[in-house]
Amino acid sequence: MTESLTHVGGPPARSDAFHQGFGQKGHTLRHQSIQPPYSSTEVATAIGISLDTFYRTRRLRHERDGMPSPISERGPLKWERTGFDAWLTRHHPLRPKTIANGAFAPPPAENDDEHRERLRKAYGEPDA
């Protein structure tokens, strides 16, 4: 088979029916390499634990932390890369803990006038 996944320039050749209808003249299609899924060893290394600990706590991580399930349950376990990378971005053990809503309460106002001034600065002048 001599089909190419790359098409540059004008309309595709007649024999290349797979690409017909894609885009306009000059549209470029390029083959993107598909990355293999993550193995258990790569996942354990990414979250900073041993492979043994990972196998013992995997179900808990699915239930408690929402870690993605493996894409294969038979043979060596494998994880889809983009799903695991997205989960790891949110749940990496070295990521600093954040306060809910990321807000700190300001010190209390000394009196009503100071409180009103803070509200005016935050929300503008009230309509009278």
C-alpha positions as CSV (number, residue, x, y, z in Angstrom):
1,M,0.0,0.0,0.0
2,T,1.5,3.3,-1.0
3,E,-1.0,5.7,0.5
4,S,0.5,8.6,2.3
5,L,-1.0,10.4,5.3
6,T,0.5,13.6,4.2
7,H,-1.1,15.8,1.6
8,V,0.3,19.2,0.7
9,G,-0.9,21.5,-2.0
10,G,-3.9,21.2,-4.3
11,P,-6.8,18.8,-4.2
12,P,-5.9,15.1,-3.5
13,A,-5.3,12.7,-6.2
14,R,-8.3,10.5,-7.3
15,S,-6.8,7.4,-5.8
16,D,-6.5,9.1,-2.5
17,A,-10.2,9.1,-1.6
18,F,-9.5,9.0,2.1
19,H,-8.5,12.6,2.1
20,Q,-11.2,14.0,-0.2
21,G,-13.4,16.6,1.4
22,F,-10.8,17.8,4.0
23,G,-10.4,21.5,4.0
24,Q,-9.6,23.8,1.1
25,K,-6.9,24.1,-1.5
26,G,-3.5,24.1,0.2
27,H,-4.8,22.4,3.3
28,T,-2.1,20.3,5.0
29,L,-2.8,16.9,6.7
30,R,0.1,15.5,8.7
31,H,0.4,12.1,10.4
32,Q,0.9,12.6,14.1
33,S,2.8,9.9,16.0
34,I,0.6,8.1,18.5
35,Q,2.2,7.8,21.9
36,P,2.0,4.4,23.6
37,P,0.0,4.3,26.9
38,Y,1.7,4.7,30.3
39,S,2.7,1.5,32.0
40,S,2.3,0.8,35.7
41,T,5.9,1.6,36.3
42,E,5.6,5.0,34.6
43,V,2.5,5.9,36.6
44,A,4.1,4.9,39.9
45,T,7.2,6.9,39.1
46,A,5.1,9.9,38.1
47,I,3.2,10.0,41.4
48,G,6.4,9.3,43.4
49,I,5.7,5.9,44.9
50,S,7.1,2.4,44.5
51,L,5.5,0.0,42.1
52,D,4.5,-2.3,45.0
53,T,2.8,0.5,46.8
54,F,1.1,1.6,43.6
55,Y,-0.4,-1.9,43.1
56,R,-1.6,-2.1,46.7
57,T,-3.2,1.4,46.7
58,R,-4.4,1.6,43.1
59,R,-8.1,0.9,43.8
60,L,-8.1,3.5,46.6
61,R,-6.6,6.1,44.3
62,H,-9.4,5.4,41.8
63,E,-12.1,5.8,44.4
64,R,-10.7,8.5,46.6
65,D,-8.6,10.6,44.2
66,G,-10.4,10.0,41.0
67,M,-7.4,8.5,39.2
68,P,-8.3,7.3,35.8
69,S,-8.9,3.5,35.4
70,P,-6.5,1.6,33.3
71,I,-7.4,1.0,29.6
72,S,-6.4,-2.7,30.0
73,E,-7.3,-5.0,32.8
74,R,-5.7,-8.1,31.3
75,G,-2.0,-8.4,31.1
76,P,0.1,-5.4,32.0
77,L,-2.0,-2.5,33.1
78,K,-1.9,0.6,30.8
79,W,-3.2,4.1,31.2
80,E,-4.3,6.5,28.4
81,R,-1.7,9.3,28.3
82,T,-3.9,12.4,28.0
83,G,-6.3,11.3,30.7
84,F,-3.6,10.4,33.2
85,D,-1.6,13.6,32.4
86,A,-4.7,15.7,33.1
87,W,-5.4,13.9,36.4
88,L,-1.8,14.2,37.4
89,T,-1.8,18.0,36.8
90,R,-4.6,18.3,39.4
91,H,-3.4,15.6,41.9
92,H,0.4,15.5,41.8
93,P,1.7,14.8,45.3
94,L,4.3,17.6,45.1
95,R,1.7,20.2,44.1
96,P,1.3,22.8,46.9
97,K,-2.0,22.6,48.8
98,T,-4.4,25.4,48.1
99,I,-7.0,27.0,50.4
100,A,-10.6,26.6,49.2
101,N,-11.3,29.3,46.6
102,G,-7.7,30.6,47.1
103,A,-8.9,33.6,49.1
104,F,-7.7,35.0,52.3
105,A,-10.0,37.0,54.6
106,P,-8.9,40.6,55.2
107,P,-8.4,41.8,58.7
108,P,-11.7,43.1,60.2
109,A,-12.5,46.8,59.8
110,E,-11.9,49.0,62.8
111,N,-15.2,50.8,62.4
112,D,-18.2,51.2,60.1
113,D,-16.6,54.0,58.1
114,E,-13.6,51.8,57.3
115,H,-15.9,49.0,56.3
116,R,-18.0,51.3,54.0
117,E,-14.7,52.6,52.4
118,R,-13.6,49.0,51.6
119,L,-17.0,48.2,50.1
120,R,-16.8,51.4,48.0
121,K,-13.4,50.6,46.7
122,A,-14.4,47.0,45.9
123,Y,-17.8,47.7,44.3
124,G,-17.8,51.4,43.4
125,E,-20.2,54.1,44.4
126,P,-23.7,52.9,45.4
127,D,-26.7,54.2,43.4
128,A,-28.7,56.6,45.6
